[in-house]
Amino acid sequence: MDKGIIQQFIEWIIYNGGLYVLLIVVFTETGLFIGFFLPGDGLLFAAGLYTKELAKDFFNVHYSVIILMVIVASILGNMVGYWFGKKTGPFLFEKKDTFFFRKKHLLQAKEFYEKYGKGTIFLAKFLPVVRTFAPIIAGMVRMKPATFNFYNIIGSIVWVSLMMLGGHFLQGWVLNKYGFSLKDHIETIAVIIILITVLPVLYKIIFGKKKDITAAGSDHKID
């Protein structure tokens, strides 16, 4: 069976650098605006399928150590994003679009933050693109470091654990119950995860704009 591009990419990461590449991807996606296009959710779930291999290659530690390291990478990534936003916030809103930077993503994260407040740091972990820019926005609005770190740590623990442990235990259950490996279906799984995480954002963007237009129309309505 031919493997899709997503599956080839994820398998390449797992087998070429493995844990180290995984840590870099998670750190970059959660802290640097150039990481918004990286497949964080799909990669974490796929890494969960390969936790035994990753643990074996890293001094044969228990797989929980691997998950803990990824959690730390997520926490540190957000901390860097927060610091970056605090130092360069005004500059980013004036920065022109480039291949690695799209102002619209920053504005979407800002809108999300204004709606959900402090909880954005937790919720953003489960939303592609938003999770990259949310800590930057938090830095821009000068969220208290203690508050930011609380939601950052809780969000990182829940996000990484849910994705990686989900992949780890689901792989074992499916293998024992049905006799096939989810490793052969990473492409399909990754697409499903992307759809689940992206659809709420798309819904908000599409229907949110319609509501704004409708509201604006009613405001200008002549009695």
C-alpha positions, 0 to 999 in steps of 0.5 A: 500500500502506497503511503501518503505524504503526511504519513511519509513525513511523520514516519521520516521524523520518527525514524530520522532524529525521532525524539529530538526532532519531535521536541524541536517541532513541539517547541517551535509550534508552541513558541515561534511564529514560524512554527504555525504550519507544523503538524503538532497534533498528528505528530504527537498522536503518531509519536504515541504509536511509537513511544516504545521505539522512541523510549528504546532509542533514548537509553531504553527509558520508560515511555513516560519519560518521553512524554514528560520531555515533550510536555517540557518542550511545550511549556518552554516553547510557550514561555519563549512565545510569551517573552517574544510577544512581550518584547516585540508585540507592536512591531509584529502588528506593523510587520509585512506578511512573509512566507513564515508570518501571516498577520491574519493569524496573529489577529485571529489569535488576538480575537480568540484571546479577547473572547476567552481571556486567560483560558485561551492559553489552555484552549489554544493547545488544541487549535492549530495556528492559534496555539502558536500565536496565543502565547505571543498575544499573552505577552503583548497584553502583559498577562501576569507571568504566574497566570500565564505559566499556570495555564501553560503548564496545565494546557501542556500536560493535558494536550501532550498526554491526551495525544500521546497516551491516546496513540499509545493505548489505542495502538495496543487495544486495536492491535490486540482486539482487531489484529492490525496496527494503526501505524499503517494508517497514520495518514488517515488518522492525521487527516481526521485529527486535523479536521477535528481541530481545524473545523471549529476554527473555520466555523468561527471564522466563516460564521463569525464574519457572517454574524458581524456583517448581519450585526453591522447591517442592523446597526445601520438600518433606518427605522 
